[in-house]
Amino acid sequence: MTAPVPVTQRLVAQARSLAAASLPADVRALALQTIQDTLAVMIAARDEPVARLLAESARLEGAHPQSTVLVDGLRTSAPQAALCNGTLAHALDYDDVNLNINGHPSAVLLPALLALGETVDASGTDLLVALVAGHEFACRAGALVQPDHYARGFHATATVGSFGSAIACARLLGLDAQGSANAVGIAGTRASGLKAMFGTDCKAYHAGLAAETGVRSALLAQRGMSSRADVLECRQGFAAAQSTDFHPDRALVPDRWFIRDNLFKFHAACYGTHSAVECALALRERHALAPAAIDRVLIRVERVNDGTCNIARPMTSHEAKFSLRFTGALALCGGDTGALDSYGEARLADPAIRRLIERTEIELVDGWPTMRTEMRVTVAGREVAAEYDAGIPMTDLDAQGRKLDAKFAALVVPVVGAARAAAIAGALRSIENTTVRQLVGLCAPSAS
């Protein structure tokens, strides 16, 4: 699969050429929205067991105190902080999505940049530009190898995300073209992560691993470590080893900002379930459905979702978030799909939800858009139906911003209080006058 087109080199050059002044207004707005949203889910996840586990592991291992772990304020090395905070960002599975990656870009990028940005005293503007650079690189690398890369079992947040993280960190360090390409190459030889782990702590850990990979790869490249400068396209490189698809034209499409395809979560579950949730909410509202009267639920989804969110009988909170049957039943029963406790033991044991789970069938369809879903509900012999495609981004960024503000308040205020939440939001609004250290200081608890 050796390519005549130097894909890696061109993507590295593009990432290095970005400048704050050249970012379109909507791209800048979207980047700020991704930062706000990711900080919100990180702060809200502080007590998640996997986040606590990794923070304690970092404490026991010990490291030079460079960067802050947002779980408990621990100061540790930049790679360790990126690992802990990246896992934290994905622990609730409430972070943003980009279907060009088929994964979660910001849960990888922001933790890496916060950890490294603390060590180099990066400005808010540096953070913003590096994040956009990493986002664009990851999306283009994802487009290069999809759909087979994801379909064969790789969690692209971990694999493709590592490339975005590495180039973002290289950008923050100001590496030259060779150093940046080496950072990407080092990331490529570390990139791994299996979809088989969905429903376990390892899914969140994947985001942490990719964040750590980006920081460590950029630092090693800065110190002179060599690597292949054509890792994406070379013989036995990333594309050849992890996909049968290879689309340089998609990766190198000109005049496109992939961050415009970003999708934000307003239901606290796997994004593959969101269209089913929207269908259920619409049907419940339109037809005043009583859950006890429902005889049958049919959910039709694209086949790729079978390996992502089709856990038939979830038994844990993790599994509930990856179950079309559970999330559909939760919405049909009037549950708050945006509330974190809606996926806990109480809801899993709810007789009305368990009844609907047993009456729900999943039909896999070939050739649909990834996120398109149709739901058909039978009540007393009458069938009602709805369709939704959660893969279409919102175009009204102001409206999206209001929804994200509400999500931010719901997640952050209970943890840090209204005053601290307002201070974080204010720092983001004036990002050009904020440093990474200041932002981390506002978000971190006191050191333990």
N, C-alpha and C positions, 0 to 999 in steps of 0.2 A: 504493500500500500504506500510505497514511496511516492510523494507528490512532487510534481514539477513546480508547484506554487509554494513559496516559502511562507506557509500559514503562520507559524509561530513568530517569525521575524516581523511580519506585517502587523500582527496583533500587538506585539511588544511596542513597535514604533507608534502605533495608534494610541496606546495607553500612555506612552511617555509624552505625546504631543498635546494632551489635554491641558487646558488652562482655565482657571476660574472665570476669567472674563469672557471666554468663548462658550460657556455653558448656556444653553437656552433657558429661559426663565422657568419653563415647566419642568425641565430636567433638574434644575436646582431645587425646585419645590418638591419634586418627587424624592430626591435624595434626602432632603430634610425630613420628609414624611417617613422614609425608611428608618432613619436614625431615631426619630421619636418613637415609632412603633416598636423597634427592637429594644430600646431602653425600657419601654413599658413592660414588655414580656420578661425581660431579664430581672427587673426589680420584683415583679410579681412571683417569680419562680424561686426566690431565695430559699424557701423551705422545702423545695422538691428534694427527695432523697438522693437522686443521682447527683444533684448539684452539691449537696452537703458532703456526699461521699468523696467527690473529686477534690473539694476544698480541703477536706481532712487529709487526703492522700498527699496533696501538695504541701500541707503543713508538716507532715511526718517526714517527707523527703527533704525538705529544706532547700532553699535556694537564695541567691542574692536578691535582696528586696528592691526590685525595679518597678513593678507594676502591681495593680490592685485587683484582687478578686472581689467581685461585687456580691458574692454570697455573704461574706462576713468581714470584709475589709482586710483580709490577709494580704501582706506584701510579699511577693514572690518574683521569680524570673518572668520576663515577658512571654516566653513560650508557655510556661505553666499557667500564667494568668489567661492567656488566649485559650488554652485547653479548657480551663474551668469556666470561663465566661462564654465561650462558644457553646459548650454543653448547656449552660444555664439558659442561653438565648433560645435553645430549641427544646428545652425540657417540657414546656407546656404544649408544644406543637401549635403555637398560636402566632407564629412569626410569618413574614410575608413569603410569597411564592413567585417564581417566574418560570413559565412553561417552556421557555427556550432552554433552560437548564433542566427542567423537570425536577426542580428542587428549590431550596431555600437560600437565597444569596445573602441576605443581610445578617442572618444568624452566624454566618461564617466571617463576613467582611468586617462588620463593626467591632466584634470582640478582638479580632486581630489588630485592627487599627488603633483601638483604645489602648491595648497592651503595649504596642510598639510606640504609639504616640506619646505615652507617658514618659518613655525612656529618652525620647529625643525632643521633648517639649514642643510637640507639633501644634500648630495653630488650628483653629476651627476650619479655616479655609483649606488648609492642607488636608485635613480629615475629609472634608466634603469632596474635594477633587479626587483624592485617592480612592474613596469609596465608589465614585462614579466610574473611575478607570477599572477597578476590580469588577464591578458589576457588568460593564460592557464586555470585558475580556471573558468572564465566566459564561455569559450568555452566548457569545460567539463560539467559544470552545464547546459548549453544549450543543449548539446547532450543528457543529461539525460532525458529531457522532450520534445524534439522535435520529430515529427512535430506538435503534437496536441496543445501544449502550444501556439504556434504562430497562428495556424489555428483557434483556438477558440477566438482570438481577443486580446491577450496580446502583447504589444509592448516589445519585449525581450530586447531592449536597456535599458528600464527602469527596468524591472524585473530581468532578468539574469544579466544585467549590474551592478545592485546593489551588487551582490555577488562578482563580480570581483573587484569592487571598494573597498568593505569592506576588502577583504583579502589583496589587494595591500596596503591599508592604515595601516592595522595591521602589515604588513611586514615592512613598513617604520617606524612605531613606535617601532618595535622590540618586539611585544607582544609574550608571550609564547603560547603553544599549546591551553591551555584552553581559554586564552584571545582572541586568533585568532578565535577559534570556536565560542565564544560568539559574536564577531564582526559579523561573518557571520550569526549567528542566529538573531541578532538584525536587520541586513539588510533584512533578510527574512520576518520579520513581517512588514517591511515598503514597500516591493517591490510591485509596481503597475504601471500601464500605459496601456492605451487602444489604439489599432490600429484605433478605430473609430475617433481618433483625427488627423489622417493624413490629411494634407492639411490645418492645423491650427497651431497657435503658440505653441499649447500644445505638438506637436511632438518634437520640440526643447527643450521645458521645461522638457520633460521626461529625456533627457540626463543630464540636470542640477539636476533634482531630484535624479537620481542615483548617480551622483558624490557627492552631498550633503549627501546622505544616507551613502556612504562609509566612508566619513570623520567623520560624527557624530557617526556612529556605532562603529568605531575603537576607537574614543575618549571616548565614554561611556563604552566600554569594558575595556579600560585602567583604568578607574576610578572604575571598579568593578561591573558593571551592569551584571547580569546573563541572560542567555538565553539558549535555547535548543542547544546542541552541535551536534545534528543530524537533523538539520532543513530541509535538502534536502530530506531525505528519511523517516522521522518519520511519524507515523499515524497523519493525518490532517496537515502534513507539506507542504512544498512548492510544491513538485511533486504531492502529493495527491490532493491538493486544486486547482492546476492550470493546470493540464494535465491528460489525460488518458494514455499517454505514459510514460513509466518508463524503462530506459535502463542503468542499472549500468555498463554493459559491455562496452558500448560506453563511458561513463564518465571515466571509470578507465582503458581504453586501455593503455597498457604500451608503452614506447619508442616512443612516438609521441609528436611532437611540433605543437600545433594547430595554432600558429602564422604563420606557413608556409602556411596556407590557407588564409591569409589575402588578401583582395582585395582593391585596391585603385581606387578612382574615378577620371576619366579624363573628365567626363561630369557632369555639375553642377545640377544634378537631382537625383531622387530616383534611387537606383541601379537596381531596377527591370525594369527600362526603358533602361538600357545601351545596352543590346543585340539588342533591336529594333533600337537604334541609330546606332550601328555598322552595322547592316544589311542595313539601309538606306544609310549610307555613302558609303558602298561598292557598292550598286546598282547604286547610283548616279554616282560614279566614273567609274564603268565598262560599263555602258550603256548610259552615258551622258544624264541622264533623265532631261527633262524640266518639272518643276512642273505643268505648265498649261496644259500639255498634258496627265497627269496622270488621268485615269478614276476611278481607284479603288485601294485601299490598304488593304490587309488582313494581320493582325498581329496575329500569333498563339503563345500563351504562356501557361505555366503551370498554372493550375487553381488557385494555391495559390496567384498568382499576382492579381487576381480579387479584393481581399480585400486590396491591397496595392497601386497599381498604375494604376487603370483603371477608373480614373475620366473622364467621357465622354466629357464634355464640360467645360473645365476649365475657370474660370472667374478671378482668381487672380494668382499672382506669385507663391504662395504656391501650388495652385491646378495644375498649369502648370507643376511643377516638379513631380507631381504624376499622370501624364496623358500619357499613351502610345501613344494616338492619337496625342497629342501636340508635344511630343519629337520626334516622328517619322516624323511628318510633318515639324518640325523645321529642322531636318537633311536633309530631302529630298529637302527642299528649300534652302539648302546651308548655314543655320545659324550656328554660332559658338556655339556649344553645351557646350563648356567649359567656355564661357563668362557669367559672372553673369547677365549682362543686357539682355541676350537673353531670359530671362523668365519674363520680365517686361511687362508693358501695351502696349508698341509699338508692340512687337511681338505678343502678344495675339490678338491685333486688326488687324494684317497684313492679308489682304484679301486672299493672296495666302495660308497662313497657315490655315485660317479658312475654306477655300474651301477644303483643303486636310483632315482636321479633319472630315468634314461632309462626305467625301468619304472613310473614314477608318472604317473597321470592326475589331472587336477583337474576336478571337475564342479561347476558353479555352480548354486546353488539359489535360487529366489526365495521370500521371505517367512519365512525362518528368522530367529531371533535373530542379531544380527551376529556373535557369536563362537561359535556352535554349529558343531561339526564332527563329521563321521562319517568314520572310516577303515576301509576294507575291504582286507585283505591276503590274497592267494592264495598258498598254499604247497602244492606237489605236488597241485594240484587241489582242495584244501580251502580254504574261505574262512573267515576269522575277522574279527570286526568290533568296533568300540568307538565310543562317542560321548562327547563332552565339551563343556561350555560354560564357557569361561574368563571369560565376561562376568558371572558371578555372584560378588559379593564374599564374602570370608570373613566369617563372623559371630563367630568366636572370635578376638577381638583379641589375647588373650594368645598363642594359637598363632601367629597372624600375626606378632606381635612377636618370637617366638623365631626364626621363619624370617628375618625382617628382620635380627635380630641376627647370625645366621650369615652372611647376605649381606654385612652391614656389615663383619664381621671379614675375610671372604674378599677383599673389595675394598680395604679401607683399611689393614689391618696390613702387607701387602707394600709399601705406598708410604710410610707414615709411622712404622711400627713399632707394637708392642703398647702401649707406654706412652702415646704420643700418641693412638692410637685410643681407649684407655680414657678419656683426658682429654676427648676430644670427646663420647663417649657420656655421661660424667658431667655435662658442661655441659648437655646436652640434658635429662637427667633432672631437673636443677634449673634449668629454663629461666627461672623467675621471678627467679633470682639471677644470671643471666648477661646480659651486654649483647651486642649484635650485634658490636661491635668485638672483644670477647673471643672470641666464637665464630669470627669470621673469622681472628683471630690464631692460634687453635688449628689451623685447617684450612689456612692458607696456608703455602707454602714460604718460606724466607728470600728477601728481595728480590734480584733479579739485578742 
